[in-house]
Amino acid sequence: MKTSMLKLALPALAIALLTTSGAVRADEDSVRKGVNEFLGVPAVDSVARIPYGGLYEVVLKSGELIYTDESLSFILDGQIIDGKTRRNITQARLAELQRIDFATLPLERAIKQVKGDGSRVLATFEDPNCGYCKRLATELQKVDNVTVYTFMIPILSADSGDKARSIWCASDKASAWNDWMISNKKPAQAACESDVIDKNAEFAHKLRINGTPTIFFADGNRVGGYLPASEIEKGLSMAAGGGQ
């Protein structure tokens, strides 16, 4: 599990007051500077004013989303819901920020499995020692007509890296992966050029992947965590239909 930057800097309150020397009207640059100073690190990725209560949306490099006002008198760590439409503005914005262009994934660095006609596509980022990843592997066995690309990212332990490299170097990567994840058959030690494992870890960091499993559907939508087969089917159907 990741440690939130906010949890390190803010008390367990929805709103934390900032001490400022006067209510000076802020612009995006001054908001960025103020939040960085408050957190004590250059943590801000972007700042934009939004049409709700004169608030500024602040996206942190960790992927977290917070709000502040024009005078930086407070920081709001919570959700904004449109009072008329009842739409969760924060949730929708986070989904947008987490969405990717599926075509940019380096699929040559993933374990490829084709089931049925393989017409539907998804990608996963997984640690071979992740318990929920093993549950996901079992659920994926129930899904047909799909091509699954699995990027191994050893984030839990050194042993995860050893297993990932042995699986990658196996003559049949998909079988070695499934033997371990589903049947608990430890992969045989094998050696080859396996720098793809390190490259995948670096790429996952750029995508702000902080936990496994992380799933991406063909429309770029992301799900952090395990999904049962029924929910995977829903995600695949939405991607095929262009749903958001």
N, C-alpha and C positions, 0 to 999 in steps of 0.2 A: 504494500500500500504506500502511496506517496504521502509526504508530509506537506500540507498546504503552507504556502508562504504566509497566508493570512493567519493561520493558527500559531505561527511563530511570532507574529507581530501584534495581533489583535486579541483582546480578551474575549471570553465566551459571551459576546453580545452581538446582536444583529447590527447595532450602530455603535461606532467608536468615535468619540470626539477628538479632533485634532486641535492642538494649541497653535493659534496663528497670531501674528502681530498685526491685527487689523483686517477688516473684511475687504481685501483688495480683489477687484474683479479679475477672474482668471481667464486665460485662454488655454488652448490645448498644451502649449509648451510649458506654461507655469503649472498646470495640473500634473503633467508628467514629472516635472521637477519636484513638486510638493509630495507626490505619492512616493517617488523614489527616496526622498529624504526621510519620509515617515517609516518606510520599510527598511531603510538602512542599506539597501542594495539597488543597483540599476535594474529593477524588476519589471518596468513597464514596457510593453510591446507596442501598444497603440492607444490613442486617446481620441474620442469623438463626442461631440455634443449630441444628445438625443432629445426627441420632442416630448419629454416627460419631466415635468417639474423643474426645468432648467438644469437637469442633471448631465453629467459627463460620464460616458461609458469608458472604463479603463480596463483594457485587456492586458493581463500580466503574461510574462514569458512562459510561465508555468501552464498557461491555458485558462487560468481562473479569470472570472469576470466580476468587477466591483464597480461601484458608482460613487461619485462625489459631487458637490455643488460648485457653483462659480467662485466661491470664496474659500474653498477647501476647509470648510468648518466641520465636516464629518466625512467618514467613509462608510458606505453601505455595502455590507456583504449579505446579499439576499436577492430575492426575485421580484421583478416588476411585472404586474399583471394589468393589462389594459382593462379599465373599468367598464368600457362600453362593449368591447368584443369578447372580454374574458380570456383573451389570448395571453399565454405566458410569454412575455417578450424576452425575458432572460433565457428561458429554455430554448426558444426558437433561435436566438442569437448564438447560443453555445453550440447548437446543432450545426449552424452555418459555419462557425469558426472551426469546428472539428471535421467538417466535410472535406474530402480530398478529391483530386482528379485521379480516378482509378488507373487511367492510362499512364500515370507517372510512376506506378509501382514497378520496381525492377524484378519482374516475374521470373527472370532467369536465376534469381537467387532464392527461389522458393521451391519447396517440394510440391510437385504437381500431381493431383489425383483427379482422374476423370471418371465420373459415374454416369451410366446410361449414355444419353446423347451429349452430355456435357454442355448443354446450351446455356445454362445459367452459370453465373460466376460469383465467387466470393473469395476473399483473402483473409487469412488470420495471422496474427502475430502471437507466438506461443513459446513458453518455456517448457522443456521436456519434463521438468519436475513439478509443474504446476498442476495441482489436483483438479481445479476447475477446467483446465485444458484437457485433462483426461476424460472428464465428463462430457466435454464438448466433442471430443473425438468419437465417443460412443453415440452421441446424438446425430452426428454427421453421417453415421452409417445408415441412418433411417431416411436420409434425404437422397432422392434420385435425380438424374438429369442435371447434374451440377459439376462444374470444374472448381476444385478447391486448391488454392495456392497457400501453402503454409510457410511462413517466415519464422525460422527458429531464432529467438532472442534469449540467450541465457542470462536472466537477471536475478535469479534466486540464489545461485551458489556456483562455486567453481565446478562442482560435479555436473551442473546443468550444461556448462560449456563443454565438458568432456563428452557427455552423452550427445549433445548437438553435433559435435564434430564427427563422432563415430557414426551417427545416423547419416550425416551428409556424405560421408566417405563410403557408405555401404553400396554394394552393387545395385541394390534395389532400395532407393531411399524411402519410397512410400511404404513398402512392406516393413522396413526396419522401424519406421515411425509408428505404424499401426501396431506392430508386434509389441512395442514398448508401451504406447499410450493406451491400448485396449487390452492386450493380453499380459502386460507386465513382464514381457520377455526382454531382459536387458540387452541392449545392442552390443554386438561383438566389437571389440576395439578395432579400429581401422584408422589408417592415416592417409591423407591426401592433401591437396591444396584446399584449405578450408577457411581462407580469410573472408569468405562470404558471411560467415557467422559474425565476425566483427563489423563488417560493413552493414549487415542487417541491424545490429545494435545501434550503430551510429544513425542509420536512417530512421529507426524507430524513435530515437531521441528527437530528431528534427520534426517528426510528426506528433511530438508530445505524447507518446505512448508511455504511460507510467505503470501499467499493470497488464497482466495476461489472464485470460486471452483477450485480445482486442480484435474485433471483426469489422471488415469493410465490405459493403455490398457494391455492386457494379455502378450504382448511381453516386458512389462516394460517401454515402452515409456510414457513420461509425457507431458501433455498439461496444462499450467497454464492459467485458464480463461474459460469463457463460450464458448461452441461450438454449432452450430445449428445441427439439426438431420443429415443433409447431410454430415457434417464433422465427426460426430460421426461414421457414417456408414463407412467412409473412414478409420478411425482409427481402427475400428473393422476388416475391410477387410485386412488391412496391418498386423495386429497382427495375424490373422488366416493364412495368407500367409507367415509369417516369414519375412515380409518386415521391413526395417530399416527407 
